[in-house]
Amino acid sequence: MDKIYLDNAGTTRVRDNVLKTMSSFFSTNFDARTTEKILSEARQRIIELLGASQYDVFFTSCGSEANNIALNVMADLIRKSAGRRRIFYTAIEHASIYRTVESNAFEDFERIRLAVDRIGMPLHHNEIDGQGGAATMMYVNNEIGSILPVYKWIDTFKSANILTHVDAVQALGHIKLTLDILGADFVTLSAHKIHGPKGLGILLVKHELAPFVEQILRCYTINMPYVMGFVTALEARYKAMTEHLEHAAMLKTYIITRLKQIHQEIKIIGFEAVDSEKSVSAIINVQLPYLEGDSIVIGCDMAGIAVSSGSACSSGTMQASHVIKALGFSEAEAKRCFRISTSDFTTVEEVDRMLEVLCTMLEPFEERERNDQQ
């Protein structure tokens, strides 16, 4: 039986046409003279697709490295200015953000962590004034799919003379980005979330700030096959964006309806309704009774199905997702959550198989409960 893959917020399979494009740059279009011209055209195509005429395009090894570069450049700029040494970030940021902000790299900064409500929306903070600083905010949360109101927040930060960074890794491919309107100083993307290759991050930087990025970038040869694979994947997704959103919405509706039929205590974390302005339908976070998320992941894996939990292993102890806890759930509640994330290749038949496995895993607990009630 083929493996069923429902962890597409983690990574995605590479499209066949993307592989074909990449292959030509390994075997045919590999010389420096050819690639220099094509690279310039690729950057221009990215700018066109993303509405990013005010930005320079840099390539990194992954989205996490792009995040790290953006944060460190902002920190260096603030240290050299008269601005207040502080950085705003939400309680539900990706690990590559919060671990950097909470590391020694920002030990001379005031770290201001924005709390969020039950669905992941950041709450206003009184310290957002005109004294400068830096701010970083994800566009779409990778665990619950909530779309954060980044346009409003970027306007608020910029009016307070605060440098801004948006982690748009999970937004890419689910929301049609127009970066010139968004207006953030730095924006991070990643190729492998949209059926492109692993190992390529994209950092878009406002023209006036680009020289500061160039100063700290490590020396490297640009990975042309991966760059062209990303461009191909981006073009494919934008061309079929409507179909993608409709397919994801259909699957979310189907999955949630079926889950509710399985057990009345199953909960959806984040936005339950399909609403393309509030959440990404391809990401569904589920809380089950009885079972912890890691047990669900292992049980599904044994059945040939890939899903994920938000927990992380620290010193041999499984910890609940910091995202779910930030929403106001207890440690025990957060540990019972797992994530289903679909793609254009996900079928209803695959979803049905995953639901069958969940039913099988829940059955012993339900039977014990029935016996206790007799």
ZAPA-72128 format. One record per residue (C-alpha): x, y, z; residue in one letter; residue number from 0. Coordinates in Angstrom, 3 decimals, always signed. Layout:
N
<node <X,Y,Z>,"A",NUM> ...
***
This chain:
374
<node <+0.000,+0.000,+0.000>,"M",0> <node <+1.307,+3.463,-0.910>,"D",1> <node <+2.038,+5.804,+1.969>,"K",2> <node <-0.655,+8.390,+2.622>,"I",3> <node <+0.891,+11.789,+3.183>,"Y",4> <node <-1.077,+14.284,+5.287>,"L",5> <node <+1.792,+16.399,+6.625>,"D",6> <node <+2.031,+18.965,+3.843>,"N",7> <node <+2.535,+21.910,+6.205>,"A",8> <node <+5.823,+20.200,+7.057>,"G",9> <node <+6.956,+19.617,+3.496>,"T",10> <node <+5.448,+18.666,+0.149>,"T",11> <node <+6.243,+16.282,-2.682>,"R",12> <node <+7.979,+17.907,-5.632>,"V",13> <node <+5.826,+18.321,-8.733>,"R",14> <node <+6.884,+16.389,-11.840>,"D",15> <node <+7.250,+19.566,-13.914>,"N",16> <node <+9.411,+21.063,-11.157>,"V",17> <node <+11.726,+18.029,-11.265>,"L",18> <node <+11.888,+18.318,-15.051>,"K",19> <node <+12.867,+21.976,-14.843>,"T",20> <node <+15.493,+21.297,-12.197>,"M",21> <node <+16.954,+18.404,-14.162>,"S",22> <node <+17.830,+20.613,-17.130>,"S",23> <node <+19.982,+22.816,-14.880>,"F",24> <node <+21.946,+19.811,-13.686>,"F",25> <node <+22.635,+18.450,-17.166>,"S",26> <node <+22.242,+21.188,-19.805>,"T",27> <node <+21.918,+24.793,-18.584>,"N",28> <node <+24.726,+24.613,-16.048>,"F",29> <node <+27.442,+26.951,-17.339>,"D",30> <node <+27.996,+30.303,-15.620>,"A",31> <node <+27.249,+32.473,-18.633>,"R",32> <node <+23.870,+30.834,-19.199>,"T",33> <node <+22.832,+30.746,-15.553>,"T",34> <node <+23.671,+34.407,-14.870>,"E",35> <node <+21.102,+35.600,-17.407>,"K",36> <node <+18.505,+33.033,-16.328>,"I",37> <node <+19.004,+33.918,-12.654>,"L",38> <node <+18.275,+37.573,-13.377>,"S",39> <node <+15.116,+36.568,-15.233>,"E",40> <node <+14.110,+34.245,-12.366>,"A",41> <node <+14.434,+37.028,-9.816>,"R",42> <node <+12.329,+39.281,-12.014>,"Q",43> <node <+9.668,+36.586,-12.377>,"R",44> <node <+9.500,+36.147,-8.588>,"I",45> <node <+9.102,+39.904,-8.185>,"I",46> <node <+6.285,+39.937,-10.750>,"E",47> <node <+4.391,+37.017,-9.208>,"L",48> <node <+4.687,+38.341,-5.665>,"L",49> <node <+3.981,+41.994,-6.481>,"G",50> <node <+7.371,+42.888,-5.017>,"A",51> <node <+8.801,+45.695,-7.169>,"S",52> <node <+10.140,+47.420,-4.021>,"Q",53> <node <+12.228,+44.389,-3.012>,"Y",54> <node <+15.531,+42.675,-3.734>,"D",55> <node <+15.479,+38.858,-3.810>,"V",56> <node <+18.032,+36.794,-1.874>,"F",57> <node <+18.299,+32.997,-1.793>,"F",58> <node <+19.221,+30.991,+1.307>,"T",59> <node <+19.406,+27.328,+2.280>,"S",60> <node <+15.919,+27.333,+3.854>,"C",61> <node <+13.190,+29.488,+5.343>,"G",62> <node <+14.711,+29.202,+8.820>,"S",63> <node <+18.014,+30.663,+7.611>,"E",64> <node <+16.140,+33.477,+5.858>,"A",65> <node <+14.311,+34.214,+9.130>,"N",66> <node <+17.588,+34.221,+11.031>,"N",67> <node <+19.241,+36.617,+8.578>,"I",68> <node <+16.297,+39.031,+8.686>,"A",69> <node <+16.258,+39.090,+12.492>,"L",70> <node <+20.007,+39.611,+12.787>,"N",71> <node <+20.074,+42.399,+10.197>,"V",72> <node <+17.262,+44.192,+12.037>,"M",73> <node <+19.133,+43.805,+15.329>,"A",74> <node <+22.359,+45.217,+13.821>,"D",75> <node <+20.507,+48.174,+12.319>,"L",76> <node <+18.874,+49.032,+15.631>,"I",77> <node <+22.171,+48.770,+17.504>,"R",78> <node <+23.658,+51.306,+15.081>,"K",79> <node <+20.718,+53.677,+15.411>,"S",80> <node <+19.170,+55.745,+18.159>,"A",81> <node <+16.167,+53.431,+18.256>,"G",82> <node <+15.095,+51.529,+21.332>,"R",83> <node <+16.580,+48.042,+21.563>,"R",84> <node <+13.456,+45.950,+21.646>,"R",85> <node <+11.757,+43.346,+19.495>,"I",86> <node <+8.085,+42.421,+19.285>,"F",87> <node <+7.065,+38.853,+18.403>,"Y",88> <node <+3.943,+36.762,+18.925>,"T",89> <node <+3.584,+33.821,+21.268>,"A",90> <node <+2.914,+31.463,+18.327>,"I",91> <node <+5.916,+32.122,+16.080>,"E",92> <node <+7.824,+29.324,+14.357>,"H",93> <node <+10.751,+27.894,+16.299>,"A",94> <node <+13.278,+29.525,+13.952>,"S",95> <node <+11.902,+32.888,+15.110>,"I",96> <node <+11.291,+32.521,+18.825>,"Y",97> <node <+14.474,+30.535,+19.455>,"R",98> <node <+16.520,+33.250,+17.754>,"T",99> <node <+14.746,+36.076,+19.576>,"V",100> <node <+15.131,+34.302,+22.915>,"E",101> <node <+18.796,+33.433,+22.286>,"S",102> <node <+21.942,+35.337,+23.246>,"N",103> <node <+21.790,+37.133,+19.881>,"A",104> <node <+19.119,+39.378,+21.403>,"F",105> <node <+20.336,+39.456,+25.003>,"E",106> <node <+20.761,+43.243,+24.830>,"D",107> <node <+17.174,+43.664,+23.578>,"F",108> <node <+13.916,+43.968,+25.430>,"E",109> <node <+11.857,+41.022,+24.190>,"R",110> <node <+8.165,+41.866,+23.995>,"I",111> <node <+6.028,+38.780,+23.455>,"R",112> <node <+2.554,+39.516,+22.121>,"L",113> <node <-0.134,+37.301,+23.624>,"A",114> <node <-2.794,+35.813,+21.337>,"V",115> <node <-6.445,+34.916,+21.731>,"D",116> <node <-8.041,+31.475,+21.423>,"R",117> <node <-7.699,+31.444,+17.610>,"I",118> <node <-4.209,+32.922,+17.403>,"G",119> <node <-4.950,+36.600,+16.822>,"M",120> <node <-2.307,+38.871,+18.451>,"P",121> <node <-3.516,+41.156,+21.222>,"L",122> <node <-2.571,+44.843,+21.247>,"H",123> <node <+0.371,+45.930,+23.388>,"H",124> <node <+0.613,+49.374,+24.987>,"N",125> <node <+4.363,+49.647,+24.371>,"E",126> <node <+3.971,+50.069,+20.604>,"I",127> <node <+5.034,+53.715,+20.472>,"D",128> <node <+7.327,+55.846,+18.323>,"G",129> <node <+10.612,+54.810,+19.929>,"Q",130> <node <+11.604,+52.359,+17.212>,"G",131> <node <+12.756,+48.765,+17.506>,"G",132> <node <+11.966,+45.634,+15.494>,"A",133> <node <+8.948,+43.375,+15.037>,"A",134> <node <+8.459,+39.947,+13.511>,"T",135> <node <+5.136,+38.249,+12.809>,"M",136> <node <+4.085,+35.148,+10.915>,"M",137> <node <+1.446,+35.529,+8.208>,"Y",138> <node <-0.094,+32.061,+8.686>,"V",139> <node <+0.422,+29.857,+11.704>,"N",140> <node <+1.951,+26.520,+10.759>,"N",141> <node <+0.078,+24.482,+13.394>,"E",142> <node <-3.496,+25.812,+13.344>,"I",143> <node <-3.669,+27.595,+9.962>,"G",144> <node <-4.921,+30.924,+11.313>,"S",145> <node <-4.224,+33.928,+9.089>,"I",146> <node <-2.840,+36.728,+11.228>,"L",147> <node <-3.874,+40.334,+10.389>,"P",148> <node <-0.368,+41.236,+9.248>,"V",149> <node <-1.422,+44.206,+7.096>,"Y",150> <node <-2.898,+45.964,+10.129>,"K",151> <node <+0.045,+45.104,+12.346>,"W",152> <node <+2.679,+46.135,+9.813>,"I",153> <node <+0.956,+49.534,+9.484>,"D",154> <node <+0.901,+49.859,+13.292>,"T",155> <node <+4.572,+48.965,+13.651>,"F",156> <node <+5.742,+51.164,+10.792>,"K",157> <node <+3.837,+54.161,+12.170>,"S",158> <node <+5.884,+53.636,+15.340>,"A",159> <node <+9.220,+53.624,+13.415>,"N",160> <node <+9.646,+49.886,+13.990>,"I",161> <node <+11.483,+47.679,+11.470>,"L",162> <node <+9.246,+44.835,+10.306>,"T",163> <node <+9.670,+41.225,+9.231>,"H",164> <node <+6.932,+38.843,+8.066>,"V",165> <node <+7.428,+35.082,+8.026>,"D",166> <node <+5.203,+34.189,+5.055>,"A",167> <node <+6.441,+30.601,+4.688>,"V",168> <node <+3.034,+29.033,+5.383>,"Q",169> <node <+1.113,+31.772,+3.556>,"A",170> <node <+2.843,+31.184,+0.237>,"L",171> <node <+0.672,+29.153,-2.087>,"G",172> <node <-2.479,+29.597,+0.000>,"H",173> <node <-2.748,+33.392,-0.218>,"I",174> <node <-1.896,+35.476,-3.268>,"K",175> <node <+0.801,+37.732,-1.900>,"L",176> <node <+1.267,+41.357,-2.933>,"T",177> <node <+4.319,+42.411,-0.978>,"L",178> <node <+4.405,+46.033,-2.156>,"D",179> <node <+1.045,+46.536,-0.455>,"I",180> <node <+2.019,+44.537,+2.631>,"L",181> <node <+4.994,+46.836,+3.044>,"G",182> <node <+7.117,+44.793,+5.465>,"A",183> <node <+10.855,+45.506,+5.384>,"D",184> <node <+11.739,+41.794,+5.218>,"F",185> <node <+9.649,+38.830,+4.013>,"V",186> <node <+10.591,+35.160,+4.248>,"T",187> <node <+9.429,+32.316,+1.957>,"L",188> <node <+10.356,+28.675,+1.405>,"S",189> <node <+10.250,+26.573,-1.768>,"A",190> <node <+9.338,+23.176,-0.320>,"H",191> <node <+5.932,+24.258,+1.031>,"K",192> <node <+4.516,+24.614,-2.507>,"I",193> <node <+5.810,+21.424,-4.149>,"H",194> <node <+9.228,+22.909,-4.812>,"G",195> <node <+12.580,+21.532,-3.619>,"P",196> <node <+13.783,+21.333,-0.022>,"K",197> <node <+16.851,+23.421,+0.659>,"G",198> <node <+15.837,+26.807,-0.740>,"L",199> <node <+14.669,+29.796,+1.267>,"G",200> <node <+13.790,+33.172,-0.211>,"I",201> <node <+14.343,+36.464,+1.579>,"L",202> <node <+12.803,+39.573,+0.061>,"L",203> <node <+14.244,+42.828,+1.359>,"V",204> <node <+13.259,+46.427,+0.712>,"K",205> <node <+15.743,+48.001,-1.745>,"H",206> <node <+17.145,+50.485,+0.772>,"E",207> <node <+17.930,+47.709,+3.269>,"L",208> <node <+19.362,+45.174,+0.803>,"A",209> <node <+23.005,+46.380,+1.195>,"P",210> <node <+22.901,+45.454,+4.890>,"F",211> <node <+21.846,+41.899,+4.004>,"V",212> <node <+24.636,+41.624,+1.439>,"E",213> <node <+27.166,+42.496,+4.153>,"Q",214> <node <+26.332,+39.467,+6.298>,"I",215> <node <+25.395,+36.859,+3.687>,"L",216> <node <+27.761,+33.910,+3.652>,"R",217> <node <+29.655,+33.342,+0.412>,"C",218> <node <+27.941,+30.679,-1.664>,"Y",219> <node <+27.134,+29.536,-5.172>,"T",220> <node <+23.448,+30.054,-5.906>,"I",221> <node <+21.656,+26.755,-6.358>,"N",222> <node <+20.236,+27.372,-9.824>,"M",223> <node <+18.335,+24.074,-10.177>,"P",224> <node <+16.502,+24.814,-6.929>,"Y",225> <node <+15.839,+28.454,-7.826>,"V",226> <node <+14.310,+27.444,-11.141>,"M",227> <node <+12.373,+24.662,-9.427>,"G",228> <node <+10.919,+27.246,-7.059>,"F",229> <node <+9.931,+29.559,-9.906>,"V",230> <node <+8.224,+26.666,-11.695>,"T",231> <node <+6.381,+25.623,-8.530>,"A",232> <node <+5.306,+29.208,-7.819>,"L",233> <node <+4.003,+29.684,-11.349>,"E",234> <node <+2.087,+26.405,-11.158>,"A",235> <node <+0.470,+27.292,-7.845>,"R",236> <node <-0.497,+30.818,-8.903>,"Y",237> <node <-1.946,+29.528,-12.170>,"K",238> <node <-4.149,+27.047,-10.309>,"A",239> <node <-4.747,+29.016,-7.095>,"M",240> <node <-8.541,+28.937,-7.382>,"T",241> <node <-8.601,+25.170,-7.885>,"E",242> <node <-6.158,+24.697,-4.993>,"H",243> <node <-8.286,+26.740,-2.578>,"L",244> <node <-11.495,+24.966,-3.625>,"E",245> <node <-9.896,+21.526,-3.182>,"H",246> <node <-8.495,+22.428,+0.245>,"A",247> <node <-11.861,+23.840,+1.367>,"A",248> <node <-13.693,+20.721,+0.206>,"M",249> <node <-11.291,+18.465,+2.097>,"L",250> <node <-11.468,+20.557,+5.281>,"K",251> <node <-15.266,+20.465,+5.257>,"T",252> <node <-15.243,+16.710,+4.644>,"Y",253> <node <-12.616,+15.974,+7.314>,"I",254> <node <-14.310,+18.028,+10.024>,"I",255> <node <-17.756,+16.620,+9.227>,"T",256> <node <-16.437,+13.063,+9.444>,"R",257> <node <-14.463,+13.753,+12.625>,"L",258> <node <-17.572,+15.096,+14.348>,"K",259> <node <-19.351,+11.861,+13.434>,"Q",260> <node <-16.593,+9.761,+14.971>,"I",261> <node <-16.734,+11.257,+18.474>,"H",262> <node <-18.610,+14.201,+19.971>,"Q",263> <node <-15.611,+15.297,+22.048>,"E",264> <node <-13.312,+15.834,+19.048>,"I",265> <node <-12.409,+19.518,+18.788>,"K",266> <node <-10.917,+21.659,+16.025>,"I",267> <node <-8.273,+24.087,+17.250>,"I",268> <node <-8.408,+27.472,+15.522>,"G",269> <node <-11.028,+28.363,+12.929>,"F",270> <node <-13.402,+25.479,+12.350>,"E",271> <node <-15.385,+27.078,+9.519>,"A",272> <node <-13.990,+27.368,+6.009>,"V",273> <node <-13.078,+31.035,+5.549>,"D",274> <node <-10.207,+31.940,+3.203>,"S",275> <node <-9.786,+35.326,+4.916>,"E",276> <node <-9.350,+33.847,+8.381>,"K",277> <node <-7.584,+30.515,+7.975>,"S",278> <node <-5.798,+28.253,+5.528>,"V",279> <node <-8.076,+25.281,+4.859>,"S",280> <node <-5.149,+22.959,+4.149>,"A",281> <node <-4.097,+23.041,+7.837>,"I",282> <node <-6.410,+21.414,+10.388>,"I",283> <node <-5.461,+20.977,+14.050>,"N",284> <node <-7.470,+18.334,+15.879>,"V",285> <node <-7.831,+17.514,+19.553>,"Q",286> <node <-8.958,+13.954,+20.296>,"L",287> <node <-10.208,+12.481,+23.570>,"P",288> <node <-8.127,+9.786,+25.291>,"Y",289> <node <-5.052,+9.894,+23.011>,"L",290> <node <-2.005,+12.144,+22.975>,"E",291> <node <-0.910,+13.611,+19.659>,"G",292> <node <+2.350,+11.698,+19.590>,"D",293> <node <+0.510,+8.398,+20.022>,"S",294> <node <-1.721,+9.354,+17.107>,"I",295> <node <+1.296,+10.185,+14.947>,"V",296> <node <+2.935,+6.847,+15.784>,"I",297> <node <-0.276,+4.874,+15.258>,"G",298> <node <-0.890,+6.526,+11.893>,"C",299> <node <+2.721,+5.999,+10.883>,"D",300> <node <+2.430,+2.276,+11.600>,"M",301> <node <-0.569,+2.268,+9.255>,"A",302> <node <+1.401,+4.049,+6.539>,"G",303> <node <-0.102,+7.501,+7.131>,"I",304> <node <+1.881,+10.656,+7.833>,"A",305> <node <+0.359,+13.291,+10.135>,"V",306> <node <+2.144,+15.409,+12.737>,"S",307> <node <+1.937,+16.769,+16.263>,"S",308> <node <+3.278,+20.065,+17.486>,"G",309> <node <+5.240,+18.598,+20.346>,"S",310> <node <+8.998,+18.723,+20.569>,"A",311> <node <+11.486,+16.495,+22.357>,"C",312> <node <+13.577,+18.305,+24.933>,"S",313> <node <+15.987,+16.343,+27.132>,"S",314> <node <+14.044,+13.175,+26.435>,"G",315> <node <+10.741,+14.657,+27.631>,"T",316> <node <+7.886,+15.242,+25.243>,"M",317> <node <+6.593,+18.788,+25.556>,"Q",318> <node <+3.257,+20.072,+24.341>,"A",319> <node <+3.134,+22.555,+21.470>,"S",320> <node <+3.963,+26.102,+22.549>,"H",321> <node <+1.403,+27.309,+19.984>,"V",322> <node <-1.534,+25.380,+21.449>,"I",323> <node <-0.579,+26.386,+24.994>,"K",324> <node <-0.331,+30.036,+23.921>,"A",325> <node <-3.975,+29.806,+22.793>,"L",326> <node <-4.946,+29.116,+26.402>,"G",327> <node <-5.019,+25.313,+26.481>,"F",328> <node <-3.479,+23.331,+29.320>,"S",329> <node <-0.432,+21.116,+28.898>,"E",330> <node <-2.632,+18.009,+28.917>,"A",331> <node <-5.065,+19.497,+26.385>,"E",332> <node <-2.240,+20.613,+24.101>,"A",333> <node <-0.674,+17.150,+24.169>,"K",334> <node <-3.880,+15.667,+22.727>,"R",335> <node <-3.604,+17.671,+19.518>,"C",336> <node <-2.312,+16.647,+16.122>,"F",337> <node <-2.224,+18.274,+12.690>,"R",338> <node <-3.622,+17.151,+9.371>,"I",339> <node <-2.354,+19.147,+6.398>,"S",340> <node <-3.514,+18.429,+2.870>,"T",341> <node <-2.270,+19.231,-0.628>,"S",342> <node <-3.512,+19.276,-4.217>,"D",343> <node <-2.622,+15.565,-4.363>,"F",344> <node <-4.680,+14.559,-1.304>,"T",345> <node <-7.755,+12.472,-2.105>,"T",346> <node <-10.965,+11.763,-0.202>,"V",347> <node <-10.023,+8.071,-0.252>,"E",348> <node <-6.792,+8.868,+1.590>,"E",349> <node <-8.707,+10.901,+4.149>,"V",350> <node <-11.147,+8.026,+4.649>,"D",351> <node <-8.267,+5.650,+5.342>,"R",352> <node <-6.822,+8.048,+7.934>,"M",353> <node <-10.233,+8.338,+9.622>,"L",354> <node <-10.555,+4.544,+9.742>,"E",355> <node <-7.231,+4.355,+11.572>,"V",356> <node <-8.348,+7.005,+14.071>,"L",357> <node <-11.551,+5.046,+14.722>,"C",358> <node <-9.518,+1.901,+15.350>,"T",359> <node <-7.262,+3.752,+17.790>,"M",360> <node <-10.218,+5.231,+19.697>,"L",361> <node <-12.286,+2.031,+19.857>,"E",362> <node <-10.617,+0.419,+22.936>,"P",363> <node <-11.120,+3.603,+24.963>,"F",364> <node <-14.724,+3.970,+23.875>,"E",365> <node <-15.417,+0.316,+24.703>,"E",366> <node <-13.887,+0.739,+28.164>,"R",367> <node <-16.034,+3.833,+28.696>,"E",368> <node <-19.170,+1.939,+27.669>,"R",369> <node <-18.323,-0.873,+30.069>,"N",370> <node <-17.769,+1.571,+32.918>,"D",371> <node <-21.203,+3.057,+32.337>,"Q",372> <node <-22.956,-0.332,+32.550>,"Q",373> 
***
